Amino acid sequence: MAEKVTFRKGGVHPEERKALSETAPLKKMAAPEMLYMAVNQHIGAIAKSLVKAGDKVLRNQLIAEGEGAVTSRVHSPVSGEIVEIKQMVFPNEAKVEVIVIKNDGKNEKAESTEQERNLPSSKEEFLEIIKNAGIIGMGGAGFPTYVKMNPPKDKTLDTFIINAAECEPYLTTDNRLMLDYTKEFLEGAGMILDMLQIKKCFIGIEENKREAFEKIKSENKDARIEPKLLKTKYPQGAEKQLIYALTGRVVPIRKLPFEVKVIVQNVATVKAVYDAVKFNKPLTERIVTLSGKGINEPSNVLAPLGVTVSAIADFCGGINEKAKYMVNGGPMMGKAFDNTNLPVTKTTSGLLFLAEEEVSSEEENVCIRCGRCIYVCPMGLNPTFLKEESDRRNYEKMDDVLDCIECGSCSFVCPSSRQLASSIAKGKQRYAKHIKKGK
């Protein structure tokens, strides 16, 4: 039996609740009549629309891009006409420009896209392909992949880690991708090793995805790639925790993985790299888990980007009367929302429709100083202290807040139902602005 590894500090064990969708076969959703493409789906410089109302577009055509070293691009999933460009408010409370496209049903592709081509001959060409394809971290972070794969010249890499932990309850997108696209996923991993000249790859898979682990282990023929079982513990998929679990290396506080010669990418990101490099296919679709007792047919859906929540929910049998809460992402780190007209983006790993009994709705009470939040914090912080200082806006005492990974473990274990994670996240944003202003 394979040895199971994990990180050393903190962590929690929420109910997995993956059974709702983990055996559901992958369903491919055709593009509907209207798509809503958010211009900014990434971390970095804001992208700008390259089209205007009335313009005709082709499938895979570039429709938005940003300037600067850290940014990303957006492509149309269909051929059709630009109806309008408008603002929409997303779950993170940010207003984002959205390009509305009317699908003409013709699927006319941009020249030379979605056809097999020669592999790149250099790292520079490889990174340029990834940049042009608009690939970002699809686990939720949204950081541009071409930047992450190109560390400073004085930093060497010897290990590539693929994050297949998928430790959030309910979510089963990575599991489904590994089962249904095993060959493509492994080939994508090999491409990245070749192009970046990295000698070793670990695929970290939690033990609750044993079928995917065994299939990858069986089909993998590349000696450089090693699937490893992880103990089921949250937040196993957090970058620093995953690196420690698989290599024993500790990423210094406020430093990036390349400081310990490692880069980390999500399962879906690796598959997107394969599609772009081998077939000149930009990132225009992704697998999304729809789950919870409030959706009639919990599913894993390969959906075009820009499809609305209401449209993809209807594709899964519709939202039922049990649905009381909607979450974009997983229940631990996802964002609650109430507008079903919002679109799926590159970072939408899941859409949850939760019934009353699936959500803790106890009122917030005073802290009883039990210390549980300190015990489970994977970063060794004091969440109670950070919440209090955040609420008081005592910026001079909040330096540690930047080390918070916003995993929500503290809120999960709090017997007083205190909103620790959300208060700390707000404090983190305020503190960052405070530092930027130099006050």
Buried (B, 14 or more C-beta within 10 A) or exposed (E): EEEBBBBEEBBBEBEBBBEBBBBBEBBEBEBBEBBBBBBBBBBBBBBEBBBEEEBEBBBBBBBBBBEEEBBBBBBBBBBBBBBEBEEBEBBEEEEBBBBBBBBBEEBBBBEEBBEEEEEBEEBEEBBEBBBBBBBBBBBBBBBBBBBBBBBEEEBEBEBBBBBBBBBBBBBBBBBBBBBBBBEBBBBBBBBBBBBBEBEBBBBBBBBBBEEBBBBBBEEBEEEBBBBBBBBBBBBBBBBBBBBBBBBEBEBEEEEBBBEBBBBBBBBBBBBBBBBBBBEBBBBBBBBBBBBBBBBBBBBBBBBBBBBBBBBBBBBBEBBBEBBBBBBBBBBBBBEBBEEBEBBBBBBBBBBBBBBEEBBEEEEEEEBEEEEBBBBBBBBEBBBBBBBBBBEEEEBEEBEBBEBBBBBBBBBBBBEBEBBBBBBBBBBBEBBEEBEEEEE
